[in-house]
Amino acid sequence: MKAKLKQFIEQILGWNFWIERSADPARINALIRSLRPKSTVAPLVRIGPNGDGGYLLPDDLDGISVCVSPGISVEIGFDLAMAERGIRVFMADASVDGPPQSNSRFQFVKKFLDVFEDDKHIRLDSLCASIQRELCGDRILQMDIEGAEWRVLLDANSETLRMFRIMVIEFHDLKQVFSRYSFDFIEATFRKILQTHSVVHLHPNNIVNPTVFDRFSVPSLMEITFYRNDRPFSMQTNDFTYPHPLDIDNVSSSSTVVLPGCWRS
């Protein structure tokens, strides 16, 4: 029956179509609940441009000496803001020959982050290990690597992730959480991160609308800010207003995507 339905849909739509079992709604609900933001003592501030490439994170940057920033493309507003604060920025991206703007605090390697290493690829562990030992103190991770983040994070050593006081990551194809076969991969990634960090901010990228299944609405692209668990958190709960006053749409020409309610309460 499923094969016949697939063939019928392909004939109607004119392109290939894949049908598979959905993930368990109870597990989807549990995962979403684990990713609901916690309040921080330090207020959230916006770092970077007023649009794509700007992120909200706790105003707790004192003592951070390094920003690891894979996936730079042509937008480096966040990196420039880090450099202006005296933070060294280590970039990695094989799609460009270097950052579009030079800065004495930038260091660039022409490689993609991945789970193997060759002349065009490097693992996150190796990139972090290559940073000079004299740059002591905490680090911050800002990562937008077009879908490779899932395998890169699973591949990374937990001690590598623990180096980062704050991590700001754009997750791609988050709607795959509804797939029975993708769910385990996605859940494992977040469970690993939550061992050392907690979510403190969620921002849907408004370039695409959320995907709705059952009682859940999931943004396909989501910017998530993680804060290491040894930092000060507020005891207050349910004090979140979305969008946050500092949130700005990634794409001004597209409609605003408000964080769906299932991610907040």
C-alpha positions in Angstrom: 0.0 0.0 0.0 2.8 2.5 0.9 4.6 1.8 -2.4 1.4 2.4 -4.4 0.7 5.6 -2.5 4.3 6.8 -3.1 4.0 6.0 -6.8 0.7 7.9 -7.0 2.1 11.0 -5.3 5.1 11.0 -7.6 2.9 10.8 -10.6 0.7 13.7 -9.4 3.6 16.0 -8.2 6.1 15.1 -10.9 9.0 14.5 -8.5 10.3 11.8 -6.2 8.7 11.5 -2.8 9.8 9.6 0.3 7.3 8.1 2.8 8.5 6.8 6.2 7.2 6.2 9.7 6.9 9.1 12.1 8.7 9.4 15.4 7.0 8.6 18.7 5.0 11.8 19.7 5.8 11.2 23.3 9.5 11.3 22.6 9.2 14.4 20.4 7.4 16.1 23.3 10.1 15.1 25.8 12.8 16.4 23.5 11.1 19.7 22.9 10.5 20.1 26.6 14.2 19.5 27.3 15.1 22.4 24.9 12.8 25.0 26.5 15.0 28.0 27.5 16.1 28.7 31.1 16.5 32.2 32.6 20.0 33.5 33.2 21.2 36.0 35.7 23.1 37.9 33.0 20.6 39.6 30.6 20.6 38.6 27.0 22.4 41.0 24.6 22.5 41.1 20.8 25.9 40.6 19.2 26.3 41.2 15.5 24.2 42.8 12.8 20.5 43.7 13.0 19.5 40.8 10.8 21.0 37.5 9.7 24.3 36.9 11.5 23.3 38.6 14.8 22.6 36.5 17.8 21.3 36.8 21.4 23.5 35.5 24.2 24.1 36.2 27.9 26.0 39.3 28.7 28.8 37.2 30.3 31.8 37.6 28.1 34.4 38.6 30.6 37.2 36.0 30.7 36.4 34.7 27.2 39.6 34.8 25.1 38.6 32.8 22.0 35.7 32.7 19.6 35.6 29.6 17.3 33.6 30.5 14.2 33.2 27.9 11.5 31.1 28.7 8.5 31.8 32.4 7.8 30.7 32.8 4.2 30.4 36.6 3.7 28.7 37.6 6.9 31.2 38.3 9.8 29.4 40.9 11.9 29.4 38.6 14.9 33.1 37.9 14.4 33.9 41.6 14.2 32.0 42.3 17.4 34.0 39.6 19.1 37.3 41.1 17.9 36.2 44.6 19.1 35.9 43.1 22.6 39.5 41.8 22.4 38.5 38.2 21.7 40.6 36.2 19.2 38.5 34.7 16.4 39.4 31.4 14.8 37.5 30.9 11.5 37.1 27.8 9.3 35.4 27.6 5.9 36.6 26.0 2.7 34.0 27.8 0.5 35.9 31.1 0.7 39.5 32.2 0.5 39.2 34.2 3.7 37.0 36.6 5.6 35.6 39.5 3.6 37.2 41.9 6.0 40.6 41.6 7.7 41.3 42.1 11.4 44.4 41.5 13.4 42.4 39.2 15.8 41.2 36.9 13.0 42.9 33.6 12.2 41.5 31.7 9.2 41.8 28.1 8.0 40.4 27.1 4.6 38.7 23.9 5.7 35.2 22.7 6.4 34.3 21.2 9.8 33.4 17.5 9.5 34.0 14.2 11.1 37.1 13.3 9.1 40.2 15.1 8.1 42.0 15.8 4.8 43.2 18.8 2.9 39.7 20.4 2.9 38.2 19.1 6.2 39.0 19.3 9.9 37.3 18.0 13.0 36.1 20.4 15.7 38.4 18.7 18.3 41.4 19.3 16.0 40.5 22.9 15.3 40.2 23.7 19.0 43.4 21.8 19.8 45.3 24.0 17.2 44.5 27.2 19.1 47.5 28.5 21.1 47.7 27.2 24.6 48.6 30.7 25.9 45.0 31.8 25.0 43.6 30.6 28.3 40.2 31.2 29.6 36.7 30.2 28.3 35.7 30.1 24.6 32.6 30.9 22.6 31.3 28.9 19.6 29.3 30.5 16.8 28.5 27.8 14.2 26.5 27.9 11.0 27.7 25.1 8.8 24.7 24.3 6.7 23.6 21.0 8.2 26.9 19.5 9.1 26.4 20.6 12.7 24.6 17.4 13.7 27.5 15.0 12.9 30.2 17.5 13.9 28.7 17.9 17.4 28.2 14.2 17.9 31.8 13.6 16.8 33.2 16.2 19.1 34.7 15.2 22.5 32.6 16.4 25.4 35.7 18.1 26.9 35.9 20.1 23.7 32.3 21.3 24.1 33.0 22.0 27.8 35.6 24.7 26.7 32.7 26.8 25.4 31.0 29.0 28.0 28.4 29.9 25.3 27.5 28.2 22.0 25.3 29.8 19.4 24.4 27.3 16.7 22.0 27.4 13.8 20.4 24.0 13.4 19.2 23.0 9.9 16.4 20.6 8.9 15.1 20.5 12.4 11.8 19.3 11.0 13.4 15.9 10.5 12.7 15.4 14.2 9.3 14.0 13.0 11.1 11.2 11.2 11.4 7.9 13.0 14.9 7.3 11.6 16.2 10.9 12.0 14.8 11.4 15.5 17.4 9.2 17.3 20.2 11.2 15.6 18.7 14.5 16.5 17.9 13.4 20.1 21.4 12.1 20.6 22.9 15.4 19.5 20.9 17.5 21.9 21.3 15.0 24.8 25.0 15.3 24.4 25.0 19.1 24.5 22.6 19.2 27.4 25.1 17.2 29.5 27.2 20.3 29.7 25.0 23.2 28.6 21.4 24.5 28.8 19.3 26.3 26.3 18.8 30.0 27.1 17.4 31.4 23.8 15.6 30.1 20.7 15.2 32.1 17.5 13.5 30.6 14.4 15.0 31.7 11.1 12.1 33.2 9.2 13.4 32.2 5.8 11.1 29.2 6.0 7.8 28.5 7.9 7.6 25.9 10.7 6.5 22.3 10.0 3.4 21.1 11.8 2.8 17.5 12.8 0.4 16.2 15.5 0.4 18.9 18.2 3.9 20.1 17.4 5.2 23.0 15.3 8.9 22.9 14.6 10.9 25.6 12.8 13.1 24.0 10.1 15.9 26.5 10.9 16.5 27.4 14.5 19.2 29.5 16.1 19.8 28.1 19.6 22.0 29.7 22.3 23.5 27.3 24.9 25.0 28.4 28.2 27.3 26.2 30.2 25.7 24.7 33.2 28.3 26.0 35.7 27.3 29.6 35.0 24.7 31.5 37.0 21.0 30.8 36.1 18.0 32.6 37.5 15.5 30.7 39.7 12.6 32.5 37.9 10.5 30.4 35.5 8.1 31.2 32.7 9.4 34.8 32.3 10.0 34.6 28.6 8.5 36.9 26.1 8.8 35.9 22.4 9.9 37.4 20.3 12.5 38.8 22.6 12.7 42.6 22.3 16.2 42.2 20.7 15.1 39.5 18.2 15.2 40.6 14.6 14.0 38.7 11.5 16.8 37.0 9.5 15.1 38.0 6.3 13.3 41.4 6.2 11.3 40.4 3.1 9.8 37.3 4.8 7.0 37.2 7.4 8.1 36.9 11.0 8.1 33.4 12.5 7.2 33.5 16.1 8.6 30.7 18.3 5.7 28.1 18.5 4.0 27.7 21.8 5.1 24.1 22.4 8.7 25.4 22.8 7.7 27.8 25.5 5.2 26.2 27.8 
